[in-house]
Amino acid sequence: MIDRATGALLLEFLGVMRRLRAECAWKGSQTHRTLVRYLLEETHETVDAIESGDADHLREELGDLLLQVWFHAVIAEEAGDFALDDVVTGIVDKLRRRNPHVFGDAQAGDPAAVTEVWESIKATEKPRRSVTDGLPASLPALLYADKVLDRLARAGTPVTPDPGGDLGERLLALVVEAHAVGVDPEQALRTAVLRVLPAPASDPSGPGGSG
């Protein structure tokens, strides 16, 4: 449950966004499409904050990401399409439907079982016409491959890339290997890249610096 203080803050935030849309020339001129780049930027900045392990940085970036959600909701409200209440109602209803082990009498004792319950319910709600139906083509390649492999595995279709083939085949083989052991290949690669990065240079304005 959201306590009264938090609820009041969220309502205040909504009021701030409505006023900014009405009184700020830049914010009043934005559309869903013009805000796409900012949504992507804030998402990537949130990922960077998570990787940094800095709680204050993450708090700030989550606020910027939340701003994008509120921004789109207020634009939709003005157009008469839907309101923030509709967004919240939709996600709450979805979470209740897809988590019957929490809100119902289903059993799911481990993360893998929870995922199976979620996916089975999702499949009945949104039947797929193809294995890629609903997958954004702009997903990072490793993430896209992992999701396709997961869907193929659920459909009982094995994938056997040629480990001696071209670079794409070898990369796909690594994704198959990661999927088999439950490793997120996108995150695994990100972690490996962070490991080989050189340490940041010392701050010249610090002790002994010129600042």
C-alpha positions as a Markdown table, in Angstrom:
| # | Residue | x | y | z |
|---|---|---|---|---|
| 1 | Met | 0.0 | 0.0 | 0.0 |
| 2 | Ile | 1.1 | 3.6 | -0.7 |
| 3 | Asp | 1.0 | 5.6 | 2.5 |
| 4 | Arg | -0.8 | 8.9 | 2.5 |
| 5 | Ala | 2.4 | 11.0 | 2.4 |
| 6 | Thr | 3.6 | 9.2 | -0.7 |
| 7 | Gly | 0.2 | 9.4 | -2.4 |
| 8 | Ala | 0.2 | 13.1 | -1.8 |
| 9 | Leu | 3.6 | 13.5 | -3.3 |
| 10 | Leu | 2.6 | 11.5 | -6.4 |
| 11 | Leu | -0.5 | 13.8 | -6.8 |
| 12 | Glu | 1.7 | 16.8 | -6.4 |
| 13 | Phe | 4.0 | 15.5 | -9.1 |
| 14 | Leu | 1.1 | 15.1 | -11.4 |
| 15 | Gly | 0.0 | 18.6 | -10.7 |
| 16 | Val | 3.5 | 19.9 | -11.4 |
| 17 | Met | 3.6 | 18.1 | -14.8 |
| 18 | Arg | 0.1 | 19.5 | -15.7 |
| 19 | Arg | 1.3 | 23.0 | -14.9 |
| 20 | Leu | 4.5 | 22.6 | -16.8 |
| 21 | Arg | 2.6 | 21.4 | -19.9 |
| 22 | Ala | 0.3 | 24.5 | -19.6 |
| 23 | Glu | 2.9 | 27.1 | -18.8 |
| 24 | Cys | 6.3 | 26.0 | -20.2 |
| 25 | Ala | 6.7 | 26.5 | -24.0 |
| 26 | Trp | 9.1 | 23.7 | -24.5 |
| 27 | Lys | 7.2 | 21.1 | -22.4 |
| 28 | Gly | 3.9 | 22.2 | -23.9 |
| 29 | Ser | 5.2 | 21.5 | -27.4 |
| 30 | Gln | 6.4 | 17.9 | -26.8 |
| 31 | Thr | 4.6 | 14.8 | -28.2 |
| 32 | His | 5.0 | 11.1 | -27.5 |
| 33 | Arg | 7.3 | 10.9 | -30.5 |
| 34 | Thr | 9.5 | 13.8 | -29.6 |
| 35 | Leu | 10.1 | 12.4 | -26.1 |
| 36 | Val | 11.3 | 9.0 | -27.4 |
| 37 | Arg | 14.9 | 10.1 | -27.4 |
| 38 | Tyr | 14.7 | 11.3 | -23.8 |
| 39 | Leu | 13.0 | 8.1 | -22.6 |
| 40 | Leu | 15.9 | 6.1 | -24.1 |
| 41 | Glu | 18.5 | 8.4 | -22.7 |
| 42 | Glu | 17.0 | 8.3 | -19.2 |
| 43 | Thr | 16.7 | 4.5 | -19.4 |
| 44 | His | 20.4 | 4.1 | -20.3 |
| 45 | Glu | 21.4 | 6.6 | -17.6 |
| 46 | Thr | 19.4 | 4.5 | -15.1 |
| 47 | Val | 21.3 | 1.4 | -16.2 |
| 48 | Asp | 24.6 | 3.3 | -15.6 |
| 49 | Ala | 23.4 | 4.3 | -12.1 |
| 50 | Ile | 22.7 | 0.7 | -11.3 |
| 51 | Glu | 26.1 | -0.4 | -12.6 |
| 52 | Ser | 27.8 | 2.4 | -10.5 |
| 53 | Gly | 26.4 | 1.0 | -7.2 |
| 54 | Asp | 25.7 | 4.6 | -6.2 |
| 55 | Ala | 22.3 | 4.7 | -4.4 |
| 56 | Asp | 22.0 | 8.5 | -4.6 |
| 57 | His | 22.8 | 8.4 | -8.3 |
| 58 | Leu | 20.2 | 5.7 | -8.8 |
| 59 | Arg | 17.6 | 7.7 | -6.8 |
| 60 | Glu | 18.1 | 10.7 | -9.1 |
| 61 | Glu | 17.9 | 8.7 | -12.3 |
| 62 | Leu | 14.8 | 6.8 | -11.2 |
| 63 | Gly | 13.2 | 10.3 | -10.7 |
| 64 | Asp | 14.2 | 11.3 | -14.2 |
| 65 | Leu | 12.7 | 8.1 | -15.6 |
| 66 | Leu | 9.6 | 8.6 | -13.6 |
| 67 | Leu | 9.3 | 12.0 | -15.1 |
| 68 | Gln | 9.1 | 10.5 | -18.5 |
| 69 | Val | 6.2 | 8.2 | -17.5 |
| 70 | Trp | 4.3 | 11.2 | -16.0 |
| 71 | Phe | 5.1 | 13.3 | -19.0 |
| 72 | His | 3.6 | 10.7 | -21.4 |
| 73 | Ala | 0.6 | 10.2 | -19.2 |
| 74 | Val | -0.2 | 13.9 | -19.1 |
| 75 | Ile | 0.1 | 14.2 | -22.9 |
| 76 | Ala | -2.3 | 11.3 | -23.3 |
| 77 | Glu | -4.7 | 12.8 | -20.7 |
| 78 | Glu | -4.8 | 16.1 | -22.7 |
| 79 | Ala | -5.6 | 14.1 | -25.9 |
| 80 | Gly | -8.4 | 12.3 | -24.1 |
| 81 | Asp | -6.6 | 8.9 | -24.8 |
| 82 | Phe | -6.1 | 7.8 | -21.2 |
| 83 | Ala | -5.0 | 9.2 | -17.8 |
| 84 | Leu | -2.3 | 8.3 | -15.3 |
| 85 | Asp | -5.0 | 6.5 | -13.2 |
| 86 | Asp | -5.6 | 4.2 | -16.3 |
| 87 | Val | -1.9 | 3.5 | -16.5 |
| 88 | Val | -1.7 | 2.5 | -12.9 |
| 89 | Thr | -4.9 | 0.5 | -12.9 |
| 90 | Gly | -3.7 | -1.4 | -15.9 |
| 91 | Ile | -0.4 | -2.4 | -14.4 |
| 92 | Val | -1.9 | -3.3 | -11.0 |
| 93 | Asp | -4.5 | -5.5 | -12.7 |
| 94 | Lys | -1.8 | -7.2 | -14.8 |
| 95 | Leu | 0.4 | -7.9 | -11.7 |
| 96 | Arg | -2.5 | -9.4 | -9.9 |
| 97 | Arg | -3.4 | -11.6 | -12.9 |
| 98 | Arg | 0.1 | -12.8 | -13.6 |
| 99 | Asn | 1.1 | -13.4 | -10.0 |
| 100 | Pro | -1.5 | -15.9 | -8.8 |
| 101 | His | 1.1 | -17.4 | -6.5 |
| 102 | Val | 0.8 | -14.2 | -4.5 |
| 103 | Phe | -2.7 | -13.0 | -5.2 |
| 104 | Gly | -4.4 | -16.4 | -5.7 |
| 105 | Asp | -3.9 | -20.0 | -4.8 |
| 106 | Ala | -1.3 | -21.1 | -7.4 |
| 107 | Gln | 2.0 | -22.5 | -6.3 |
| 108 | Ala | 5.4 | -21.2 | -7.5 |
| 109 | Gly | 8.2 | -21.9 | -5.1 |
| 110 | Asp | 11.2 | -20.7 | -7.0 |
| 111 | Pro | 12.0 | -18.0 | -9.6 |
| 112 | Ala | 11.9 | -20.4 | -12.5 |
| 113 | Ala | 8.4 | -21.5 | -11.5 |
| 114 | Val | 7.3 | -17.9 | -11.1 |
| 115 | Thr | 8.5 | -17.2 | -14.7 |
| 116 | Glu | 6.6 | -20.2 | -16.0 |
| 117 | Val | 3.4 | -19.1 | -14.4 |
| 118 | Trp | 3.9 | -15.5 | -15.8 |
| 119 | Glu | 4.6 | -16.7 | -19.3 |
| 120 | Ser | 1.7 | -19.2 | -19.4 |
| 121 | Ile | -0.7 | -16.5 | -18.4 |
| 122 | Lys | 0.8 | -14.0 | -20.8 |
| 123 | Ala | 0.5 | -16.5 | -23.6 |
| 124 | Thr | -3.3 | -16.8 | -23.0 |
| 125 | Glu | -3.7 | -13.1 | -22.9 |
| 126 | Lys | -1.6 | -12.3 | -25.9 |
| 127 | Pro | -1.4 | -15.2 | -28.4 |
| 128 | Arg | 1.6 | -15.0 | -30.7 |
| 129 | Arg | 1.4 | -15.3 | -34.4 |
| 130 | Ser | 5.1 | -15.9 | -34.7 |
| 131 | Val | 8.1 | -16.4 | -32.4 |
| 132 | Thr | 9.1 | -12.7 | -32.8 |
| 133 | Asp | 5.6 | -11.3 | -32.3 |
| 134 | Gly | 5.8 | -8.5 | -29.8 |
| 135 | Leu | 9.6 | -8.4 | -29.7 |
| 136 | Pro | 10.9 | -4.9 | -30.6 |
| 137 | Ala | 13.4 | -5.2 | -33.4 |
| 138 | Ser | 15.5 | -2.4 | -31.9 |
| 139 | Leu | 16.4 | -4.5 | -28.8 |
| 140 | Pro | 20.1 | -5.0 | -28.4 |
| 141 | Ala | 21.2 | -8.0 | -30.4 |
| 142 | Leu | 22.2 | -10.2 | -27.4 |
| 143 | Leu | 19.0 | -9.5 | -25.6 |
| 144 | Tyr | 17.0 | -10.1 | -28.8 |
| 145 | Ala | 18.7 | -13.4 | -29.4 |
| 146 | Asp | 18.1 | -14.5 | -25.8 |
| 147 | Lys | 14.4 | -13.7 | -26.0 |
| 148 | Val | 14.0 | -15.5 | -29.3 |
| 149 | Leu | 15.9 | -18.6 | -27.9 |
| 150 | Asp | 13.6 | -18.6 | -24.9 |
| 151 | Arg | 10.5 | -18.5 | -27.0 |
| 152 | Leu | 11.8 | -21.2 | -29.3 |
| 153 | Ala | 12.7 | -23.4 | -26.3 |
| 154 | Arg | 9.1 | -23.0 | -24.9 |
| 155 | Ala | 7.8 | -24.0 | -28.3 |
| 156 | Gly | 10.0 | -27.1 | -28.2 |
| 157 | Thr | 12.2 | -25.9 | -31.1 |
| 158 | Pro | 15.9 | -26.6 | -30.5 |
| 159 | Val | 18.5 | -24.2 | -31.8 |
| 160 | Thr | 21.9 | -25.6 | -32.8 |
| 161 | Pro | 24.1 | -22.9 | -34.2 |
| 162 | Asp | 27.4 | -23.9 | -35.9 |
| 163 | Pro | 30.2 | -23.2 | -33.4 |
| 164 | Gly | 32.6 | -23.3 | -36.3 |
| 165 | Gly | 30.6 | -21.0 | -38.5 |
| 166 | Asp | 31.0 | -17.3 | -39.0 |
| 167 | Leu | 31.2 | -14.7 | -36.2 |
| 168 | Gly | 27.4 | -14.4 | -36.0 |
| 169 | Glu | 27.0 | -18.2 | -35.6 |
| 170 | Arg | 29.6 | -18.3 | -32.8 |
| 171 | Leu | 28.0 | -15.4 | -31.0 |
| 172 | Leu | 24.6 | -17.2 | -31.2 |
| 173 | Ala | 26.3 | -20.3 | -29.8 |
| 174 | Leu | 27.4 | -18.3 | -26.8 |
| 175 | Val | 23.9 | -17.0 | -26.3 |
| 176 | Val | 22.6 | -20.6 | -26.4 |
| 177 | Glu | 25.2 | -21.5 | -23.8 |
| 178 | Ala | 24.2 | -18.6 | -21.6 |
| 179 | His | 20.5 | -19.4 | -21.9 |
| 180 | Ala | 21.2 | -23.0 | -21.0 |
| 181 | Val | 22.7 | -22.0 | -17.7 |
| 182 | Gly | 20.4 | -19.1 | -16.9 |
| 183 | Val | 22.9 | -16.3 | -17.5 |
| 184 | Asp | 21.8 | -13.0 | -19.1 |
| 185 | Pro | 24.3 | -12.6 | -22.0 |
| 186 | Glu | 23.7 | -8.8 | -22.2 |
| 187 | Gln | 24.5 | -8.3 | -18.6 |
| 188 | Ala | 27.4 | -10.8 | -18.7 |
| 189 | Leu | 29.0 | -8.9 | -21.5 |
| 190 | Arg | 28.4 | -5.6 | -19.8 |
| 191 | Thr | 30.1 | -6.9 | -16.7 |
| 192 | Ala | 33.1 | -8.2 | -18.6 |
| 193 | Val | 33.5 | -4.9 | -20.4 |
| 194 | Leu | 33.4 | -2.9 | -17.2 |
| 195 | Arg | 36.1 | -5.3 | -15.8 |
| 196 | Val | 38.6 | -4.5 | -18.5 |
| 197 | Leu | 38.1 | -0.7 | -18.5 |
| 198 | Pro | 41.0 | 1.2 | -17.1 |
| 199 | Ala | 40.6 | 2.8 | -13.7 |
| 200 | Pro | 39.5 | 6.5 | -13.9 |
| 201 | Ala | 42.2 | 9.1 | -13.8 |
| 202 | Ser | 42.7 | 10.8 | -10.5 |
| 203 | Asp | 40.9 | 14.2 | -10.1 |
| 204 | Pro | 43.4 | 17.0 | -10.9 |
| 205 | Ser | 41.5 | 19.3 | -8.5 |
| 206 | Gly | 42.1 | 16.9 | -5.6 |
| 207 | Pro | 45.0 | 17.0 | -3.2 |
| 208 | Gly | 48.0 | 18.3 | -5.1 |
| 209 | Gly | 46.0 | 19.2 | -8.1 |
| 210 | Ser | 45.7 | 22.6 | -9.8 |
| 211 | Gly | 42.1 | 23.2 | -9.0 |
